[in-house]
Amino acid sequence: MLYRHSHVHPMVDISYDHGATFARVSRPASPVRNNWGDRDFIAVGPTGTVYLTWDFGRSLSVKSRHGNIVMQKSVDGGKTWSRIAVVSPGFPDHGGGVAAPLLVEPGGRLDVAFWVWSGGALAPYALPPNHIYFTSSADSGRTWSTPVAIRPGAGRIGYFVTWIDVALSIDAAGNLYATWDTQHPGGDIGWLSYSTNHGRTWSPARRVTPDHDNAEHIMAVTAGPPGLAYVGWLTGGPIFTRSARRFSQYLRPFSIHAGWLAGPIRVSRQSGRRNVWPGDTIGISLLPAHGHAPQKIQLSWGSAVSGPNSQIFTTTVRP
């Protein structure tokens, strides 16, 4: 996201040589001046259409920074972009959407999970706040299905949470997986829920994180073979909590048919300083399989291990 010429908008770097160089910088536009913009997510469809979601508000003022999930798309490789299309209900002041990871199914359907934050909208809220929701589009984002709350009974996301508190993935069979963490009641808990019917209904929330404390759990998920997903989380403390723990990265495999396949696997060899914020999100990807070789997961995360500032670390894990 960039603030430039009184507009806040996403920036998209484009590479034509598998990431060796980035030859083009594309600038999807915001529709008004001095707007609010944050938390962009990007995905590519089977025909090459590029889709981009981000958090848009009409004003940059903190007192009137009312978020909405919007989408733009490009059909020419990022050279030009459509006007914003509204994804979350309640536009422009009653939506409260602040983060919306998206994916494109092989048939072209768009799937979005988004977080509604009570501090990002005016009452009355279009949707009950402090929860995550799922919506989809079968017409390239022109219209969106009625949002479905993903297991709100698991708990509420806290008002002062600042990390990206929602993630979404899909496996080879089309099963969807969502992760998030809640702060009330019972402390900070990371959750997983899955859908086997394209997001119409969601399984009971499965607790991912075994610890019982108030330390942040910054969650993410990736999926691969039918019925199999991998959940990652970064946990520690204590900018928003009283946790004395240092930041550490974990991974845990899950099966729709068998449940948890292992306990938490600690990935980070060193822990980050507890009083240095590591960043708002982590990265997790399933690497392509080669023959009969075991599946590998690529993870990235932030931690201040050797200095006063957070650094980015990455590793490959064989669960």
Secondary structure, DSSP 8 states (H G I E B T S, - for coil): -EEETTEEE--EEE-SSTTS---EEE----SSTT-EEEEEEEEE-TTS-EEEEEEEES---GGG---EEEEEEESSTTSS----EE-SSSTTTT--EEE--EEE-TTS-EEEEEEE-GGGS-SS-SS-SSEEEEEEESSTTSS----EE--GGG-B--TT--S---EEEE-TTS-EEEEEEE-BTTS-EEEEEEESSTTSS----EE-----SS--EEEEEEE-STTEEEEEEEE---SSS-----BEEEEEEEETTTEESSS-EE--SS-B-TTS---S--EEEE----TT----EEEEEEE-SSSSS-EEEEEEE--
